Amino acid sequence: MPLTIYFAGAISGGRGDVAHYREIIAALEHDGHRVLAGAVAAENVGADGERLESAAIFDRDIRWIADADVLVAEVSMPSTGVGYEVATARYRFGIPVICLYRAAYTKRCTAMVSGDPKTPTEASTSAMPPSTAIIAAT
C-alpha cells in the first residue's frame, strides 16, 4: 500500500549528502510512495537553506509531517532540524519514524534516536537499504 512519507535530512548541517538523499527518495518513489522532501533533495539549496522566511518553512514542514503516514530520516549528518522533525512526528503527531544512518560515515547514531525503543534505527553499510525494508520496519 503506497504511503505518504516525510523525508528528513540535514540542510544547515551540511549539503554533502544531497545525492544520497535523492537516491533514498527515488527508491521510495519508485516503490509507489509519495515523498514530501522539500529543500532536502534540492540540488540548488545550499547550507544556508531555502529562500523562504523561517516561519513559512516551519509551517509548511509541520503541515507535511502531519500529513505523512511515516517519517524517514537520514541521521548520519547531525542536524538540529532533523531532530526537531523526528520528535515532532513521534511525540506531537504519533507518526512512526524510521532513522537511517551509515555506520561507516558516523561514529554512532545519537543516543536520543537509537535509544528510543519505538523508533527503528537502521545502520547500513551499503549506500541505502531497500525501500521495502524501510517500510516493513513501520
KACOR-V337245 format. One record per residue. N is the residue number from 1. RES is the residue in one letter. PHI is phi as a letter, one per 30 degrees, with the letter a starting at -180 (NA if undefined). PSI is psi in degrees with one decimal (* if undefined). Layout:
{{N;RES;PHI;PSI} {N;RES;PHI;PSI}}
//
This chain:
{{1;M;NA;124.6} {2;P;d;140.9} {3;L;c;159.5} {4;T;c;121.7} {5;I;c;127.3} {6;Y;c;124.0} {7;F;c;128.4} {8;A;c;138.0} {9;G;a;163.8} {10;A;d;140.9} {11;I;c;-65.8} {12;S;d;-29.3} {13;G;d;-11.9} {14;G;k;146.1} {15;R;c;15.0} {16;G;d;-17.4} {17;D;c;9.6} {18;V;e;-41.0} {19;A;d;-38.9} {20;H;d;-44.4} {21;Y;e;-43.1} {22;R;d;-36.1} {23;E;d;-44.9} {24;I;d;-47.8} {25;I;d;-44.0} {26;A;d;-40.3} {27;A;d;-41.9} {28;L;d;-44.1} {29;E;d;-38.0} {30;H;e;-33.1} {31;D;d;6.3} {32;G;j;3.5} {33;H;d;151.3} {34;R;c;123.0} {35;V;c;124.1} {36;L;c;112.3} {37;A;b;-22.3} {38;G;h;-135.7} {39;A;d;-17.9} {40;V;e;-39.5} {41;A;c;-1.2} {42;A;d;123.8} {43;E;d;-28.8} {44;N;d;3.0} {45;V;c;122.6} {46;G;c;-171.6} {47;A;d;-15.9} {48;D;d;-1.8} {49;G;i;-170.1} {50;E;d;162.9} {51;R;c;44.3} {52;L;c;159.2} {53;E;d;145.7} {54;S;e;-41.9} {55;A;d;-36.0} {56;A;d;-40.8} {57;I;d;-46.8} {58;F;e;-50.8} {59;D;d;-45.2} {60;R;d;-48.8} {61;D;d;-35.7} {62;I;d;-41.3} {63;R;d;-44.0} {64;W;d;-43.4} {65;I;d;-43.8} {66;A;d;-31.9} {67;D;d;-11.5} {68;A;d;151.1} {69;D;d;-27.9} {70;V;a;150.0} {71;L;c;127.7} {72;V;c;124.6} {73;A;b;134.1} {74;E;c;115.0} {75;V;c;19.4} {76;S;d;-36.0} {77;M;c;115.3} {78;P;e;137.8} {79;S;a;121.3} {80;T;d;-41.8} {81;G;d;-42.8} {82;V;d;-41.8} {83;G;e;-40.6} {84;Y;d;-43.0} {85;E;d;-42.2} {86;V;e;-49.3} {87;A;d;-38.8} {88;T;d;-47.2} {89;A;d;-48.1} {90;R;d;-48.5} {91;Y;c;-20.0} {92;R;c;-41.8} {93;F;c;-9.2} {94;G;i;28.6} {95;I;d;136.9} {96;P;d;144.9} {97;V;b;136.7} {98;I;b;126.0} {99;C;c;130.0} {100;L;c;141.4} {101;Y;b;154.3} {102;R;c;112.0} {103;A;e;-33.8} {104;A;d;-14.5} {105;Y;c;-25.4} {106;T;b;150.8} {107;K;e;-48.6} {108;R;a;161.1} {109;C;d;136.1} {110;T;e;141.4} {111;A;d;-28.3} {112;M;d;-20.2} {113;V;c;-55.3} {114;S;d;-21.4} {115;G;d;-10.0} {116;D;d;110.9} {117;P;d;-15.5} {118;K;c;5.7} {119;T;c;100.2} {120;P;e;135.2} {121;T;b;122.5} {122;E;c;112.0} {123;A;d;137.6} {124;S;b;134.9} {125;T;c;-19.1} {126;S;d;175.8} {127;A;d;-36.3} {128;M;a;134.1} {129;P;d;154.3} {130;P;d;147.5} {131;S;e;-40.2} {132;T;d;-34.6} {133;A;d;-37.5} {134;I;d;-49.6} {135;I;d;-34.3} {136;A;d;-27.0} {137;A;d;-15.4} {138;T;d;*}}
//
